[in-house]
Amino acid sequence: MKGLLLRQGGFAEKAESLDTHIDRPGDYLELAEFPKPKLAPGQVLIKMRRATINPSDIAFVRGVYGQPRVEGKPAGFEGVGVVVDAGPGLYGNFLKGRRVGFYVTPDGSGTWAEYAVTQAMLALPLKKGVADRDAAGLVVNPVTAVAMLDLVKPGEAFVFSAAASQLGKLMAGLAKDQGKRMIALVRREAPVAMLKDLGAAYALNETDADYEADLASILEKEKPVVFLDAVAGGRSAQTHTMMGDRARWVIYGRLDDSPAEILDPGAMIFKRKMIEGFWTTDWAAKTSFVQKMRVFNEVQNRFRDGRWKTDVSVELPLEQAIDRLPQALAQPDGKVQIVMPDG
């Protein structure tokens, strides 16, 4: 078996941002053979077809994610493939021969390889009509979109940063369908019209001269109480400060490694504002099986009927991934996917 194996274990000594920046992938990864993993009860072995590269993957490879690296194991959190073997357990054996979209648990083996291992309960049998390019990214962004949007009450508005991302595109249509008004924040003019077309109620370019005045006007009108934020820098702190009573700053990424100061500590007391984190892994661990199945079913249906789609900017063969990864990740729009020979 061949894969992109981690060259280092544990965490990085210095905390950095959680962005997709990685100049020298060869410092962290090597293309090498690895032995077939032994399957524990409840695990499945999956022959890979495609794997999506997310910011969380790059943060993990660099050692700045919330999960320690294991030297010599393949990287990669999610992908699509066919279950070819299973450890003891009814559900795992039921999945044999089935195409699944899945997320790798810490005790598994990553998706940037010819074969991957995960818990059977995180391998989702795919419906007909769900394309591999969508199934390869079925969990991290789509499930996060559904789960985080549950924090917003029907009929309310919410603020969403870094909205030009794949997650932002998914969120725009989902919010519109649920009657929730998305205030999308981006750093370029190009995505503004696209996000409005997808369903965002507002889309603001942070580089515009009138940005702060426009945002203040919208916040005054809509009075959102949830700020879903992947940036977490000084700009985000300012946005939270501009919001009204009981505003929740929900941080799920750290694209900006500049300090995020609490500009008005008194607001945490007297306006009952809050700062909290959201991690999809934690959500999955705490959420009931029935609720997870509801979310997974909704995600698949949206891809199958065309309401959602995955924009793929670059497809990388496994053996070329290390050399081409920096250039691929520099593309401003769309996902990068690693494609196996059978993918």
C-alpha positions, 0 to 999 in steps of 0.5 A: 500500500502506498500513501503520503505518510507523516514524517513527524509525530505530535504537535508543532513546537510553535502555534501557527494559523490554521490556513492552507499555507504550506511551502514545502510539503516534503518537510512534512510528508513522504510518498512511501509504502506502508503495511496493511493496517490490522482492523480492530472491531468496528473498523473498515478498510476502504479502497480509496477513490478520491480525497478532499484537502481541507484547511484542517488537513494542512493544519494537521500535517503542520502539527497545529491542529487539535489532534496529534500526528502519528509518524509513519501514518498517512495524512488525510481526514476524509474521502470516498472509496469502496469498503473491501474489508471489515473487522468484527462487527455487523455494520462493518461487514454490511458495508463490504462492497459498498461505496462510502463517503467517510471521515477518519477517526484518530485510531484510523489510517488517513485518506491520502493513500491507496487504502484508508481505515476508519470506524464503520459508523463514520462510513456513509453508504452513498446514494445513487447520483452522489458523484465521487467529487461530492462524496469525497468532501461529504463530511467536513464542510457539508456536515459543518454547514448543517450543524453550525446553521442549527445554532441560528434560529429560523427567521434570524440573520447571522454573520459568516466570515471567509464566505468565499470558501466551499463551506460558505457556498454551501451555507448560502443556499442552505441558509436561504432554504431554511429562511435564515439571512446570511451576512457573508463577509469576503476579502475579494470582489469576485465572490460577492455576486456569486454568494448573493446568487447562491442565497446570501442575503448580503455579501460584503467585500472587506476591502471596500472603502465603505465596508465598515459603514455598510456592515454597521448599517446591516447589523443595526437592521438585522440584529444578528446574534450569531457570528460564524467565524473561520478567521479569528483575527483582529478584524473578527474581533471588531465585527463581534464588537459591532454586534449587539446584545448576546452576540455569540462569536463562534470560532471554527478556524484560524485563518488569521494568526494576528492577536484577536483582542477583546475590545470591549470586555464589559460587553461580555458582562453587561451585554452577555456576549459570548466567545466559543468554539465549534469543532465538527469532530466534537459535534460528532462525538456528542450528537446522537446516531439518529441526529447524525443520520438526519444530517448525513441524509440531508447532505446527500440529498442536497448533492444528489438533487443539485442544490449543492455541488463541490467546486474542484479547482485541481485534481492531483494524482497521489504520486504528484501531490507533494510536488504540486500541492503548494501551487494547487492550494494557491488557487483562489476558488475551489477544492483540491482533491487527490485522485487515485488511479481508480478514481 
